[in-house]
Amino acid sequence: MSTRLVIFSLLICFTASTGCEYQKVLKKGTLEQKLDAARKYYNKGDYARSQILLEQLIGKFKRGANAEEVYFLYAYSHFGMNDYVMAGYHFRNFTERYPRSNYIEQAAFMVAKCEYHKTLSSELDQTNTKGAIEAIQLFINRYPKSESVEKGNELIDQLRARLHEKAYNTAILYYKMGDYLSAYTSFRNAVGNYPDLPDKEKVEYLIVRSAYLYAEQSIIKFQLERYEKALSEADEFSIAHQNSIYKEEVSKIAESCREAINRIQEEKKTSNN
């Protein structure tokens, strides 16, 4: 018999014996035997088998260390299987059921961590991202001395970066489409909502440019007001960023706005006469 065949045969026998052992504990094991087996399977990363055993143990132990461990591991088994909705539900339930448990701080952090894992990539809806930031911040506020605070702050930084990216990409998409009013509004909201926005200077330059291009594409009736708005944005930018790489471009925009404003005002005078 070849070495490969021997190994394959031994693997089948091991799998079969493991399966028989699992079925035996599942059907006839004592509470303690089932808990020991659940721990063993959990530590091996076999969350499915661990979860089935733990389901049989929930509510079977009197309130105490074993009861807490069973439910805590049960919540973690869902997390291990990437079922963050159910894991979050059970970790949250754990904190309510066992408020004095030694696991309470870790369970509270896992509630927040599950919210983090439920978030979507930056191009998709970010409602869950905002909820996750709130959940993590709530944990940090409740446990400011926790060892998990540093990790929590790292997760918040990642989530805020995702919001920044979403806000910028939404605005730049409007800009590239030539929808300059929506671009202007979106860039403005991005700066207002996220003062720590990366490359903020570039975004504020795009606010000026969007306002100017929106004025340019407007009908004559509204151009004066919109050029004045663009000029105001350009002046604000120039004051805030005196050494900006966009300084020259913003100066040109401001000059174009002044010329347009003067032209429109002269045309109004002429038409009134």
NORNOR-V485733 format. One record per residue. N is the residue number from 1. RES is the residue in one letter. SS is DSSP state (H for helix, E for strand, L for the rest). Layout:
BEGIN
n: [N;N]
res: [RES;RES]
ss: [SS;SS]
END
This chain:
BEGIN
n: [1;2;3;4;5;6;7;8;9;10;11;12;13;14;15;16;17;18;19;20;21;22;23;24;25;26;27;28;29;30;31;32;33;34;35;36;37;38;39;40;41;42;43;44;45;46;47;48;49;50;51;52;53;54;55;56;57;58;59;60;61;62;63;64;65;66;67;68;69;70;71;72;73;74;75;76;77;78;79;80;81;82;83;84;85;86;87;88;89;90;91;92;93;94;95;96;97;98;99;100;101;102;103;104;105;106;107;108;109;110;111;112;113;114;115;116;117;118;119;120;121;122;123;124;125;126;127;128;129;130;131;132;133;134;135;136;137;138;139;140;141;142;143;144;145;146;147;148;149;150;151;152;153;154;155;156;157;158;159;160;161;162;163;164;165;166;167;168;169;170;171;172;173;174;175;176;177;178;179;180;181;182;183;184;185;186;187;188;189;190;191;192;193;194;195;196;197;198;199;200;201;202;203;204;205;206;207;208;209;210;211;212;213;214;215;216;217;218;219;220;221;222;223;224;225;226;227;228;229;230;231;232;233;234;235;236;237;238;239;240;241;242;243;244;245;246;247;248;249;250;251;252;253;254;255;256;257;258;259;260;261;262;263;264;265;266;267;268;269;270;271;272;273]
res: [M;S;T;R;L;V;I;F;S;L;L;I;C;F;T;A;S;T;G;C;E;Y;Q;K;V;L;K;K;G;T;L;E;Q;K;L;D;A;A;R;K;Y;Y;N;K;G;D;Y;A;R;S;Q;I;L;L;E;Q;L;I;G;K;F;K;R;G;A;N;A;E;E;V;Y;F;L;Y;A;Y;S;H;F;G;M;N;D;Y;V;M;A;G;Y;H;F;R;N;F;T;E;R;Y;P;R;S;N;Y;I;E;Q;A;A;F;M;V;A;K;C;E;Y;H;K;T;L;S;S;E;L;D;Q;T;N;T;K;G;A;I;E;A;I;Q;L;F;I;N;R;Y;P;K;S;E;S;V;E;K;G;N;E;L;I;D;Q;L;R;A;R;L;H;E;K;A;Y;N;T;A;I;L;Y;Y;K;M;G;D;Y;L;S;A;Y;T;S;F;R;N;A;V;G;N;Y;P;D;L;P;D;K;E;K;V;E;Y;L;I;V;R;S;A;Y;L;Y;A;E;Q;S;I;I;K;F;Q;L;E;R;Y;E;K;A;L;S;E;A;D;E;F;S;I;A;H;Q;N;S;I;Y;K;E;E;V;S;K;I;A;E;S;C;R;E;A;I;N;R;I;Q;E;E;K;K;T;S;N;N]
ss: [L;L;H;H;H;H;H;H;H;H;H;H;H;H;H;H;H;H;H;H;H;H;H;H;H;H;H;H;L;L;H;H;H;H;H;H;H;H;H;H;H;H;H;L;L;L;H;H;H;H;H;H;H;H;H;H;H;L;L;L;L;L;L;L;H;H;H;H;H;H;H;H;H;H;H;H;H;H;H;H;L;L;L;H;H;H;H;H;H;H;H;H;H;H;H;H;H;L;L;L;L;L;L;H;H;H;H;H;H;H;H;H;H;H;H;H;H;L;L;L;L;L;L;L;L;L;H;H;H;H;H;H;H;H;H;H;H;H;H;H;H;H;L;L;L;L;L;L;H;H;H;H;H;H;H;H;H;H;H;H;H;H;H;H;H;H;H;H;H;H;H;H;H;H;H;H;H;L;L;H;H;H;H;H;H;H;H;H;H;H;H;H;H;L;L;L;L;L;L;H;H;H;H;H;H;H;H;H;H;H;H;H;H;H;H;H;H;L;L;H;H;H;H;H;H;H;H;H;H;H;H;H;H;H;H;H;H;H;H;H;L;L;L;L;L;L;H;H;H;H;H;H;H;H;H;H;H;H;H;H;H;H;H;H;H;H;H;H;H;H;H;H;L]
END
